[in-house]
């Protein structure tokens, strides 16, 4: 069973497993074009809410392995407890848990600390359990991307910190591999990264090479970032998390690169240039989360 099945990692995980001949139950909160596409690909669609124990429990019958993924919204610990209990009652044998690289006991982000607690909760079940802690997704690039005529800009509060962007689809190969063969990965924590560690000046240069247009990185303060998200009416829970992990990023928490996608998922992860070409249409206009500069806001 794939939770978050219409999301960034869940859709690709379902598609990979279906292509490999596995039966896949895709958990969705509502049916739409994305769930319809999964159904046409061969997935069984199950409607449930991770915060509704009864509906979640009803979807677990016959499930052998599950991918647990909860968005950055309130309710993670309740959802994890619901999932753990429902899965245990149904005899689910293994789970792959999507956490994040900033998850730790002392995290300033409430969501990151809750991810750490959720990991510990799942570790206390009898299920074979693997935790994934990815660095920032490559998708951040087009989510926060803005066009200025024939130029592009990334306005983010990351200073000259570094990370190795990893695409959601590349993570899906790791998720699928562990679901297929969970035993060697029990109680493991995998920090997932892309192939090349970069700062955002270097990321902007890579995007420029891929698109063939000038692209710049404009570092902004965490406060300006926070205000930009507030102006977009983001939930306070999400804003608190993103402001805290921006500080983590500047402190080096997101840095580093490794070969786990290749070793575990048998997949060579995309570089930034390859990712941008893969998602080229998304760069034709502003990303959904682009932070305007003060002059644009005033105008």
C-alpha positions as CSV (number, residue, x, y, z in Angstrom):
1,X,0.0,0.0,0.0
2,X,1.2,3.5,-0.9
3,X,0.1,6.4,1.2
4,X,0.7,9.8,-0.4
5,X,0.1,8.0,-3.7
6,X,-0.7,11.1,-5.7
7,X,2.3,13.0,-4.3
8,X,5.9,13.5,-5.3
9,X,7.3,10.2,-4.3
10,X,4.2,8.1,-4.0
11,X,3.0,8.3,-7.6
12,X,6.4,7.2,-8.9
13,X,6.7,4.4,-6.3
14,X,3.3,3.0,-7.4
15,X,4.2,3.2,-11.0
16,X,7.5,1.4,-10.5
17,X,5.9,-1.4,-8.5
18,X,3.1,-1.8,-11.0
19,X,5.7,-2.0,-13.8
20,X,7.4,-4.8,-11.9
21,X,4.2,-6.8,-11.6
22,X,3.2,-6.0,-8.0
23,X,-0.3,-5.5,-6.7
24,X,-0.5,-1.9,-5.5
25,X,-3.2,-0.3,-3.3
26,X,-3.0,3.5,-3.6
27,X,-4.4,5.4,-0.6
28,X,-6.0,8.7,-1.5
29,X,-8.1,11.2,0.4
30,X,-10.1,12.1,-2.7
31,X,-10.5,10.8,-6.2
32,X,-9.2,13.1,-9.0
33,X,-7.3,13.0,-12.3
34,X,-4.2,11.8,-10.5
35,X,-5.9,8.8,-8.8
36,X,-7.7,8.1,-12.1
37,X,-4.3,7.8,-13.8
38,X,-3.0,5.4,-11.1
39,X,-6.2,3.3,-11.5
40,X,-5.8,3.2,-15.2
41,X,-2.2,2.0,-14.7
42,X,-3.5,-0.9,-12.6
43,X,-3.5,0.3,-9.0
44,X,-6.4,-0.4,-6.6
45,X,-7.7,3.0,-5.3
46,X,-8.6,3.1,-1.6
47,X,-10.1,6.3,-0.1
48,X,-9.1,7.0,3.5
49,X,-7.7,9.7,5.8
50,X,-4.6,9.0,7.8
51,X,-6.2,11.0,10.7
52,X,-9.3,8.8,10.6
53,X,-8.4,5.5,12.2
54,X,-11.5,3.6,11.2
55,X,-11.2,4.5,7.5
56,X,-7.5,3.8,7.5
57,X,-7.9,0.4,9.2
58,X,-10.4,-0.6,6.6
59,X,-7.8,-0.2,3.9
60,X,-5.1,-2.3,5.5
61,X,-6.6,-5.8,5.0
62,X,-4.4,-7.9,2.8
63,X,-1.5,-5.5,2.8
64,X,2.0,-7.0,3.2
65,X,4.2,-3.9,2.9
66,X,3.4,-0.2,3.1
67,X,5.0,3.2,2.3
68,X,4.1,5.8,4.9
69,X,4.3,9.4,3.9
70,X,2.6,12.4,5.6
71,X,2.8,16.0,4.3
72,X,4.2,18.9,6.3
73,X,0.8,19.8,7.9
74,X,-0.4,19.3,11.5
75,X,-1.2,15.8,12.6
76,X,1.9,13.8,11.9
77,X,2.1,12.0,15.3
78,X,-1.6,11.1,15.3
79,X,-1.3,9.8,11.7
80,X,1.7,7.8,12.6
81,X,0.0,6.3,15.6
82,X,-3.1,5.5,13.5
83,X,-1.0,3.9,10.8
84,X,1.1,1.9,13.3
85,X,-1.9,0.5,15.0
86,X,-3.9,-0.3,11.9
87,X,-0.9,-1.9,10.2
88,X,-0.1,-4.0,13.2
89,X,-3.7,-5.2,13.5
90,X,-3.7,-6.2,9.8
91,X,-0.4,-8.1,10.0
92,X,1.5,-5.7,7.7
93,X,5.1,-7.0,7.7
94,X,7.1,-4.0,6.7
95,X,7.0,-0.2,6.3
96,X,9.1,2.4,4.6
97,X,8.8,5.7,6.4
98,X,9.4,9.0,4.8
99,X,11.1,11.3,7.3
100,X,13.5,14.2,6.6
101,X,17.2,15.0,7.0
102,X,16.5,17.5,9.7
103,X,14.7,15.0,12.0
104,X,16.3,14.8,15.4
105,X,15.5,15.2,19.1
106,X,16.8,18.8,19.3
107,X,15.2,20.1,16.0
108,X,13.9,23.6,16.2
109,X,11.3,22.7,13.6
110,X,8.2,21.2,15.2
111,X,7.6,19.0,12.2
112,X,11.2,17.8,12.1
113,X,11.1,16.8,15.8
114,X,7.7,15.1,15.2
115,X,9.3,13.1,12.4
116,X,12.0,11.9,14.8
117,X,9.4,10.9,17.3
118,X,7.4,9.2,14.5
119,X,10.5,7.1,13.6
120,X,10.9,6.0,17.2
121,X,7.2,5.1,17.4
122,X,7.4,2.9,14.3
123,X,10.6,1.3,15.6
124,X,8.6,0.0,18.5
125,X,6.3,-2.1,16.3
126,X,7.1,-5.6,15.1
127,X,7.2,-4.4,11.5
128,X,10.4,-4.4,9.5
129,X,11.0,-0.6,9.4
130,X,13.2,1.6,7.3
131,X,13.4,5.4,7.6
132,X,14.3,7.7,4.7
133,X,15.8,11.1,5.5
134,X,16.1,13.0,2.2
135,X,17.8,16.3,1.8
136,X,15.9,19.1,0.0
137,X,14.1,17.7,-3.0
138,X,15.2,18.9,-6.5
139,X,11.6,19.9,-6.8
140,X,12.3,23.0,-4.6
141,X,14.0,24.5,-7.7
142,X,10.8,24.7,-9.8
143,X,8.5,25.2,-6.8
144,X,10.4,28.5,-5.8
145,X,11.5,29.4,-9.3
146,X,10.5,32.8,-10.8
147,X,10.7,34.1,-14.4
148,X,11.9,37.7,-15.2
149,X,11.3,37.9,-18.9
150,X,14.0,35.7,-20.5
151,X,15.8,35.3,-17.2
152,X,15.2,33.2,-14.1
153,X,15.7,33.7,-10.4
154,X,15.7,31.7,-7.2
155,X,15.0,33.7,-4.0
156,X,15.6,31.6,-1.0
157,X,17.0,32.0,2.5
158,X,19.9,29.5,2.3
159,X,22.9,31.8,2.2
160,X,25.9,29.8,0.9
161,X,24.9,26.5,2.5
162,X,25.1,23.4,0.5
163,X,23.1,20.2,-0.4
164,X,22.8,17.6,-3.1
165,X,19.3,18.0,-4.6
166,X,17.4,14.7,-5.0
167,X,14.4,14.2,-7.2
168,X,11.3,12.6,-5.8
169,X,11.3,10.0,-8.6
170,X,14.8,8.9,-7.7
171,X,13.7,8.4,-4.1
172,X,10.9,6.2,-5.4
173,X,13.4,3.7,-6.7
174,X,14.7,3.3,-3.1
175,X,11.2,3.1,-1.6
176,X,10.2,0.4,-4.2
177,X,13.4,-1.6,-3.6
178,X,12.9,-1.7,0.2
179,X,9.2,-2.6,-0.1
180,X,10.3,-5.5,-2.4
181,X,13.0,-6.8,0.0
182,X,12.6,-5.2,3.4
183,X,14.7,-7.6,5.6
184,X,18.2,-6.1,4.9
185,X,16.9,-2.6,5.7
186,X,15.2,-3.2,9.0
187,X,15.8,-0.3,11.5
188,X,18.0,1.5,9.0
189,X,18.0,5.2,8.6
190,X,19.0,6.3,5.1
191,X,20.0,10.0,4.4
192,X,19.1,10.3,0.7
193,X,20.9,12.8,-1.5
194,X,21.4,13.5,-5.2
195,X,24.8,13.0,-6.8
196,X,26.4,16.4,-6.5
197,X,26.6,18.7,-3.4
198,X,26.1,22.3,-4.5
199,X,25.3,25.8,-3.1
200,X,22.4,27.7,-4.6
201,X,24.8,29.9,-6.8
202,X,26.0,26.6,-8.4
203,X,22.4,25.4,-8.6
204,X,21.4,28.5,-10.5
205,X,24.4,28.0,-12.8
206,X,23.2,24.4,-13.5
207,X,19.7,25.6,-14.2
208,X,21.0,28.2,-16.6
209,X,23.0,25.6,-18.5
210,X,20.0,23.4,-18.8
211,X,17.6,26.1,-19.9
212,X,20.0,28.2,-21.9
213,X,19.0,31.5,-20.2
214,X,20.6,33.6,-17.4
215,X,19.6,32.4,-14.0
216,X,20.6,34.0,-10.7
217,X,20.3,33.1,-7.0
218,X,19.3,35.9,-4.7
219,X,19.7,35.0,-1.1
220,X,17.1,36.5,1.1
221,X,16.7,36.7,4.9
222,X,14.8,34.0,6.8
223,X,12.4,36.8,7.9
224,X,11.7,37.9,4.3
225,X,11.1,34.3,3.4
226,X,8.8,33.9,6.4
227,X,6.9,37.0,5.4
228,X,6.6,35.8,1.8
229,X,5.0,32.6,2.9
230,X,2.7,34.5,5.3
231,X,1.6,36.7,2.4
232,X,0.8,33.5,0.5
233,X,-1.4,32.4,3.5
234,X,0.6,29.3,4.2
235,X,-0.2,27.4,7.4
236,X,1.7,28.6,10.5
237,X,2.9,25.0,11.1
238,X,4.5,24.9,7.6
239,X,6.0,28.4,8.0
240,X,7.6,27.5,11.4
241,X,9.1,24.4,9.9
242,X,10.5,26.0,6.8
243,X,12.0,29.0,8.7
244,X,13.6,26.5,11.1
245,X,15.1,24.2,8.4
246,X,16.4,27.3,6.6
247,X,18.5,27.9,9.7
248,X,19.5,24.2,9.7
249,X,20.5,24.5,6.1
250,X,22.8,27.4,6.7
251,X,24.3,25.4,9.6
252,X,25.2,22.5,7.3
253,X,22.5,20.0,8.4
254,X,21.5,19.4,4.8
255,X,25.0,19.1,3.4
256,X,26.7,16.0,1.9
257,X,26.2,13.5,-0.9
258,X,26.2,9.8,-1.0
259,X,25.4,6.8,-3.3
260,X,22.5,5.3,-1.5
261,X,20.1,5.8,-4.4
262,X,22.3,3.7,-6.5
263,X,23.2,1.1,-3.9
264,X,19.7,0.6,-2.5
265,X,17.5,1.6,-5.5
266,X,19.8,0.5,-8.3
267,X,19.2,3.9,-9.9
268,X,21.6,6.6,-10.9
269,X,20.1,9.8,-9.5
270,X,19.5,12.8,-11.7
271,X,21.8,15.8,-11.7
272,X,20.3,19.2,-11.4
273,X,20.7,19.7,-15.2
274,X,19.0,16.4,-15.9
275,X,16.2,17.2,-13.5
276,X,15.5,20.6,-15.1
277,X,15.4,19.1,-18.5
278,X,13.1,16.4,-17.2
279,X,10.7,19.1,-15.8
280,X,11.5,21.7,-18.4
281,X,7.8,22.7,-18.9
282,X,7.6,23.7,-15.2
283,X,10.2,26.5,-15.8
284,X,8.1,28.3,-18.5
285,X,6.4,30.3,-15.7
286,X,6.8,31.2,-12.1
287,X,6.7,28.3,-9.6
288,X,3.8,28.1,-7.3
289,X,5.8,29.2,-4.3
290,X,8.0,31.9,-5.8
291,X,8.8,34.6,-3.3
292,X,8.5,38.0,-5.1
293,X,11.1,40.7,-4.2
294,X,9.9,43.8,-2.3
295,X,9.7,46.0,-5.4
296,X,7.4,43.4,-7.1
297,X,5.3,43.2,-4.0
298,X,5.0,47.0,-3.7
299,X,4.1,47.3,-7.4
